[in-house]
């Protein structure tokens, strides 16, 4: 079985529709066909300096949401990144094999740093993609299911793996991104050309997995649509409608042309109502299972400890190889 690995940051109290459709939904599906490793990227979250209480709470609720969304602890290995110390160790080794120029090209850093000004952006934000490469290469992943915003980081990961293998001998599997075109960028409801995002979307622009059905419906009904009244996919001229069409299509398994025919001549109202229902129907069971898991922290922590043990076994193996290949002395 090919191995799949992906992570998500605990940078909010809830994941959003973009995280769910762009990533988590694929993770759930791939546990059937792959040897699956998924993690909560708490070390990555440190790059934006959360408060300790916030980080702790969000790490648990992120894990609960992933289990709630259908990650099965029997079939998948779900763990917390910081439980496996080797991630930080491998990140340093990869940092020493990365050029300043190639790291400085990363557009996500540029976008995030632009908010505070590059000089005051954290170094952790700058080295973020290299830690991400360490996460992936540690587990010798064949495929990495992510949203389109991660394409460039995956390219860097592949470059670092190939360079390392050339310099020090065959060490890492070179991974392929797994990105589904139709959901690679779920748009913000208020600014459909921008991606829905935990850190930069307004509350009205984002549909949270743990929202109640009433606010979910309200936000979809108020989503920016476009001039005209035709429900048609047209990313250039109708980005709002196109975004909602993609969401409804994926959630109901109905091809977009069939939806276009269904809502012909009906205006946006009926269409948005169905989008709202589909989202609420998808999120409600996840929210209920998440709440149940959050009511028993001991059990949740136990499941994460099981995941950590499985992940650690592979991390130890990879690091023994890496340390040997680059010439670090064994402890004796
Ligand atoms: N709008 C989106 N459409 C499709 N996929 C998306 N992803 C995020 N937003 C969308 C995918 O979700 C996974 C986990 O994301 P992350 O936690 O690593 O953070 P991110 O990519 O930086 O997403 P956010 O929501 O914008 O978080 P913040 O604001 O904390 O940076 C990834 O696979 C991502 O591609």
Boltz pocket constraint, residues with backbone or C-beta under 6 A from the ligand:
constraints:
  - pocket:
      binder: B
      contacts: [[A, 7], [A, 8], [A, 9], [A, 10], [A, 11], [A, 17], [A, 18], [A, 19], [A, 20], [A, 21], [A, 22], [A, 23], [A, 145], [A, 146], [A, 147], [A, 148], [A, 149], [A, 150], [A, 183], [A, 184], [A, 185], [A, 186], [A, 187], [A, 195], [A, 196], [A, 197], [A, 198], [A, 199], [A, 200]]
      max_distance: 6.0
